[in-house]
Amino acid sequence: MHFGTQFTGKLAPNQSINYYTFGWSAAWDVSWMVIPTTAGTGAQVQCTVSTQLSGTTITYWIQVKNLTSATLNIQGRYAVLNA
């Protein structure tokens, strides 16, 4: 198993944004998490992950929504469970 951060970003109040990342092995089981990194805000985010298979690779589409009225910094983290 290995872990990492794939992207970082900033979301305005109630903003949604789409990220994508490609070239991931279709043989891997990957778990995605979006973590608010702004301290002291009671930060809340909603995350939806979709996939697109292309041969032996997968593209992940990650939609993130800021559920608060504050600007937030975020990190998109992953865990490859069976590499």
Beta strands, then each sheet from edge to edge (+ up, - down):
strand 1: 2-11
strand 2: 16-25
strand 3: 30-36
strand 4: 45-54
strand 5: 57-66
strand 6: 72-80
sheet 1: 1+ 6- 3+
sheet 2: 2+ 5- 4+
end
